[in-house]
Amino acid sequence: MLLRISLILNIAFFCVGVFLLYNYRDRVMLYLRPLDKENVHVILVGDSKTAYGDWSRRLNRFDVKNMGVPSYTSFNINWHVRGLLEEYHPKIVFIEGGVNDFYFGYPVQDTYLHLTNIYDTLKKHQIKVVVQATLLTRIDEGMNDSIVSLNKKLREYCQIHQLEFLDVNPYLTENGKLKEEYTKDGIHLTNAAYKVWAKAIHSSLTKNGI
């Protein structure tokens, strides 16, 4: 009797698996198939916060390339973008970074110049640029002061050069620092924080028709 029940359950699970695989075969194959460079339309560049985002899943699309690298400063990101342009031709690039600069004690102006150089480079290649505000931390008021100063300069730059400025700090912070539920260690983000961030990026993509 138990053998018969086990056999029936195995057959049922097999049939359900075949049904799901057949009906979602295109989606499954897109996850398994390496992303062709020609099909990369959306690129996210930044430090560890971008790197840990799992953006293709969170945005529910298959033309997304995550090019975030842990520990990268704005200087590193600048050179990373130059290499990116040799391989990819995206429609839009989201740029995030700066917190590691301040961790290492770099001046705000240096970070600002590195980041704006990235924006200028992408614009010259006729790529849509979304400037993302550097996210505040929960661990260092001095670092947060630098971040606030940088974000003010970036916002002004975007207003002058008519670039989109995406700032999720108002949704993730309280009293000038990351909310406890949105950070693992004072800098890196929780799953709940990524949901908020991904929603903002999704809205930007929709607005830009991408």
C-alpha positions, 0 to 999 in steps of 0.5 A: 500500500505504501509503495503504491502511494509513493509511486502515485506521488512520484508520478504526480510530482513528475507530471507537475514538473513537466507541466511547469517546465513546458509552460515556463520553458522560455523563462527557464531557458533564459535563466540557464542560457548565458546572456548575450552581450547584444541582449544586455539593455540594462547595466547596474554599476557600483560597489558591493551594494549593487553587486549583491542585488540579484537584479535580474530576479528582482526586476524580473527581466533578462536583459540586466547585467550586474556589474557591481564589484565589492570594495570598488571606489569611484576611481575603480568604477570609472575605469570599470565603465570604460571597459564595459563600453568596449563589450556592451552597448546598453540602453541605460546604465545605473551608477551607484558608488562613493561609500568606499571612498569615504571609508578610505578617507577620500575627499568629497570633491575627488569622488564627485569628479570621478563619478561625473566623469563616468556620467560624461563618458556614458553620455558621449556614447549616447547611453541613458544615465541614471545617477543614483544617490550614494546610500547613507550608512548606520555606522559613521556620522562623519561618513554620512556627512560626506555622503550628504555633501556628495549627494547634494553636489550630484543632485545639482549636477543632474539638474544642470545636465538634465540627468535623472537622479534616483535617491532611495535614501528617503525610503531607507533612512531615518534621522540621517542614517540607514534604518536598522531593518534595512542593513545587516552591518551598518552599510550592506543591505537586507532583502527588504532594502533591496525590494525598495531599491528595486521598485525605484529602479523598476519605476525608472525603467518604466518611465524611460520606456525600457 
